[in-house]
Amino acid sequence: VASGGHTELIEVIEWGRYRLLGATRDDAAGEAFDKVAKLLRLGWPGGPVVDRLAAQGRPDAVSFPRAWLDVEKGNLDVSFSGLKTAVKQYVEQDDGWAGGNPRDGFVEDVCASFQAALVDVLVAKLEAAARRVGAERILLSGGVACNSALRARAEALGLRLRVEVAFPKPALCADNAVMIGTAGLARLAAGESDGMRLSALANLDEFPAFAEPPTRKGPAADRAIPPTQRRSG
């Protein structure tokens, strides 16, 4: 799951049974796209416009950092705050940008180099997770699953690992009724239901079962997700 609010690697054991393998320690992937787009005055949401401009730039133009977080030791967490800060410093220290006259291709190169760094990390963690659990298929979801570079790299990973790779069409990557309806249908088929007296709640963050967990300092490996704490998005 890679979106503006979540970046998580989740093993789907079966419908209704999930295991959290890794998650972001700070910014979600989509949040990083939005912040870089705001820095470059590209508007919101940032993902689509950064993706479009990245196709016109050079991914190796700027050597932005990759936070691997000991992936070789099995750590599946991700962190994008350092990458976001590096982009900010690079842009603000550029004389042309500061003077209001950036060189031709400056924004495109920044977008391409930023996107390459972020996708490199996501795909490395995805590969490590798939190998760990012996995945038969990989599913990308969330708004960042629209990203063309991530889709292409995930498909290449699937060919290399000989596993199926799937992702929704772009219109269904972000929050939508189809996603919620499908989850509800699966629960109904499993015999789960709520009575007609169930109250509506406008903000799930107000409900204790959906409260954010305490800040974590260690790896996110192998954490089970209780049924009452599963979130979409």
C-alpha positions as CSV (number, residue, x, y, z in Angstrom):
1,V,0.0,0.0,0.0
2,A,1.6,3.3,-1.1
3,S,-0.6,6.4,-0.7
4,G,-0.5,9.9,0.8
5,G,-1.2,8.6,4.3
6,H,0.2,5.0,4.2
7,T,3.3,3.1,3.0
8,E,3.0,-0.5,4.2
9,L,4.2,-3.9,3.1
10,I,1.4,-6.3,4.1
11,E,1.3,-10.1,3.6
12,V,-2.2,-11.3,2.8
13,I,-2.4,-14.7,4.3
14,E,-6.1,-15.0,3.4
15,W,-9.2,-12.8,3.3
16,G,-9.3,-11.2,6.8
17,R,-5.8,-12.3,7.9
18,Y,-2.9,-10.0,7.3
19,R,0.6,-9.5,8.6
20,L,2.4,-6.2,8.5
21,L,5.9,-6.7,7.3
22,G,7.2,-3.1,7.0
23,A,6.0,0.5,7.1
24,T,7.2,4.0,6.8
25,R,8.9,5.6,9.8
26,D,8.0,9.1,8.8
27,D,6.6,10.4,5.5
28,A,4.4,8.2,3.4
29,A,5.4,7.9,-0.3
30,G,2.5,10.0,-1.5
31,E,3.2,12.6,1.1
32,A,6.8,12.9,-0.2
33,F,5.5,13.4,-3.7
34,D,3.1,16.1,-2.5
35,K,5.8,18.0,-0.5
36,V,8.3,17.9,-3.4
37,A,5.5,19.2,-5.8
38,K,4.7,22.0,-3.3
39,L,8.4,22.9,-3.1
40,L,8.6,23.1,-6.9
41,R,5.3,25.1,-7.0
42,L,3.6,22.4,-9.1
43,G,0.3,22.3,-7.2
44,W,-1.6,19.5,-5.5
45,P,-1.8,16.5,-5.6
46,G,1.8,16.2,-6.4
47,G,2.0,12.6,-7.6
48,P,0.6,12.9,-11.2
49,V,2.5,16.1,-12.1
50,V,5.8,14.9,-10.7
51,D,5.4,11.6,-12.6
52,R,4.6,13.5,-15.8
53,L,7.5,15.9,-15.5
54,A,9.9,13.1,-14.4
55,A,9.3,11.4,-17.8
56,Q,10.9,14.5,-19.4
57,G,13.9,14.7,-17.0
58,R,17.0,12.7,-16.2
59,P,16.8,10.2,-13.3
60,D,20.5,10.4,-12.8
61,A,20.8,14.2,-12.9
62,V,20.9,14.5,-9.1
63,S,22.2,11.9,-6.7
64,F,19.6,12.0,-4.1
65,P,20.0,9.7,-1.1
66,R,18.3,6.3,-0.6
67,A,17.5,5.3,2.9
68,W,18.0,1.5,2.7
69,L,17.6,1.0,6.5
70,D,19.5,-2.3,6.6
71,V,17.4,-4.0,3.9
72,E,20.1,-6.5,3.5
73,K,19.5,-7.5,7.1
74,G,15.8,-8.0,6.6
75,N,14.5,-4.6,7.6
76,L,11.4,-3.8,5.5
77,D,10.7,-0.3,6.9
78,V,11.1,2.7,4.7
79,S,11.9,6.4,5.4
80,F,11.5,9.3,3.0
81,S,12.0,12.3,5.3
82,G,15.7,12.4,4.4
83,L,15.0,12.3,0.7
84,K,12.5,15.1,1.0
85,T,15.0,17.2,2.9
86,A,17.7,16.5,0.4
87,V,15.5,17.7,-2.5
88,K,14.6,20.8,-0.5
89,Q,18.2,21.7,0.1
90,Y,19.2,21.1,-3.5
91,V,16.4,23.2,-4.9
92,E,16.9,26.1,-2.4
93,Q,20.7,26.2,-3.0
94,D,20.3,26.4,-6.8
95,D,21.2,30.0,-7.8
96,G,18.9,29.9,-10.8
97,W,15.9,28.7,-8.8
98,A,16.6,31.2,-6.0
99,G,16.8,34.0,-8.6
100,G,13.6,33.0,-10.3
101,N,15.3,31.9,-13.5
102,P,16.0,28.1,-13.2
103,R,17.9,26.5,-16.1
104,D,15.9,24.6,-18.8
105,G,15.0,21.2,-17.5
106,F,15.8,21.9,-13.9
107,V,12.3,21.0,-12.5
108,E,12.1,18.0,-14.8
109,D,15.5,16.7,-13.6
110,V,14.6,17.2,-10.0
111,C,11.3,15.4,-10.4
112,A,13.0,12.5,-12.3
113,S,15.9,12.1,-9.8
114,F,13.5,12.3,-6.8
115,Q,11.1,9.8,-8.2
116,A,14.0,7.4,-9.1
117,A,15.3,7.5,-5.5
118,L,11.9,6.9,-4.0
119,V,11.0,4.1,-6.4
120,D,14.4,2.4,-5.9
121,V,13.7,2.1,-2.2
122,L,10.1,0.9,-2.6
123,V,11.0,-1.8,-5.1
124,A,14.0,-3.0,-3.1
125,K,11.8,-3.4,0.0
126,L,9.1,-5.0,-2.1
127,E,11.5,-7.5,-3.5
128,A,12.9,-8.4,0.0
129,A,9.3,-8.8,1.3
130,A,8.3,-11.0,-1.6
131,R,11.3,-13.2,-1.2
132,R,10.8,-13.5,2.6
133,V,7.2,-14.8,2.4
134,G,7.6,-16.6,-0.9
135,A,4.9,-14.5,-2.5
136,E,2.9,-15.9,-5.3
137,R,1.6,-12.5,-6.4
138,I,2.3,-8.9,-5.7
139,L,-0.5,-6.3,-5.5
140,L,0.1,-2.5,-5.6
141,S,-2.6,-0.3,-4.1
142,G,-3.0,3.3,-3.0
143,G,-2.6,6.5,-5.0
144,V,1.1,6.0,-5.6
145,A,0.2,2.8,-7.4
146,C,-0.6,5.1,-10.3
147,N,3.0,6.1,-10.7
148,S,4.3,4.9,-14.1
149,A,7.9,4.3,-12.9
150,L,6.7,2.2,-9.9
151,R,4.4,0.2,-12.2
152,A,7.1,-0.5,-14.7
153,R,9.7,-1.5,-12.0
154,A,7.1,-3.7,-10.2
155,E,6.3,-5.5,-13.5
156,A,10.0,-6.1,-14.1
157,L,10.4,-7.4,-10.6
158,G,7.5,-9.8,-11.2
159,L,9.2,-11.2,-14.3
160,R,12.4,-11.6,-12.4
161,L,10.8,-13.4,-9.5
162,R,8.3,-15.2,-11.7
163,V,5.3,-14.0,-9.8
164,E,2.1,-12.3,-10.9
165,V,2.0,-8.5,-10.4
166,A,-1.3,-6.6,-10.3
167,F,-2.5,-3.1,-9.7
168,P,-5.9,-1.3,-10.2
169,K,-6.4,1.0,-13.1
170,P,-5.5,4.6,-12.1
171,A,-9.1,5.6,-11.4
172,L,-9.4,3.0,-8.7
173,C,-6.0,3.4,-7.0
174,A,-7.1,6.1,-4.5
175,D,-10.0,5.8,-2.0
176,N,-13.2,4.8,-3.8
177,A,-16.5,3.0,-3.4
178,V,-15.4,-0.1,-5.3
179,M,-12.6,-0.7,-2.8
180,I,-14.9,-0.3,0.2
181,G,-17.7,-2.3,-1.4
182,T,-15.3,-5.2,-2.2
183,A,-14.0,-5.3,1.4
184,G,-17.6,-5.3,2.7
185,L,-18.7,-8.0,0.3
186,A,-15.9,-10.3,1.4
187,R,-16.8,-9.8,5.1
188,L,-20.5,-10.4,4.4
189,A,-19.7,-13.6,2.6
190,A,-17.7,-14.7,5.7
191,G,-20.8,-14.2,7.8
192,E,-19.9,-10.8,9.3
193,S,-22.5,-8.1,9.5
194,D,-23.7,-5.1,11.6
195,G,-27.2,-4.3,12.6
196,M,-29.3,-1.4,11.3
197,R,-28.7,0.5,14.5
198,L,-25.0,0.9,13.7
199,S,-24.0,4.5,14.1
200,A,-22.1,6.5,11.5
201,L,-18.8,8.1,12.3
202,A,-17.5,10.9,10.2
203,N,-13.9,10.7,11.3
204,L,-12.5,7.2,12.0
205,D,-9.5,8.8,13.9
206,E,-12.0,9.6,16.7
207,F,-12.7,5.9,17.1
208,P,-10.3,4.1,19.5
209,A,-9.8,1.1,17.3
210,F,-8.4,3.3,14.5
211,A,-6.2,5.4,16.7
212,E,-2.6,5.8,15.5
213,P,-0.2,3.3,17.3
214,P,2.6,4.6,19.5
215,T,5.7,5.8,17.7
216,R,8.0,2.8,16.8
217,K,11.7,2.7,17.0
218,G,12.5,-0.7,15.7
219,P,11.7,-2.7,12.5
220,A,8.1,-3.3,11.6
221,A,8.7,-7.0,10.7
222,D,6.0,-9.6,11.3
223,R,3.5,-7.5,13.2
224,A,0.0,-8.9,13.0
225,I,-2.8,-6.5,12.3
226,P,-5.8,-7.2,14.6
227,P,-9.2,-7.2,12.7
228,T,-10.3,-4.1,14.6
229,Q,-7.2,-2.1,13.6
230,R,-7.1,-2.8,9.9
231,R,-7.2,0.4,7.8
232,S,-7.6,1.0,4.1
233,G,-6.1,3.9,2.2
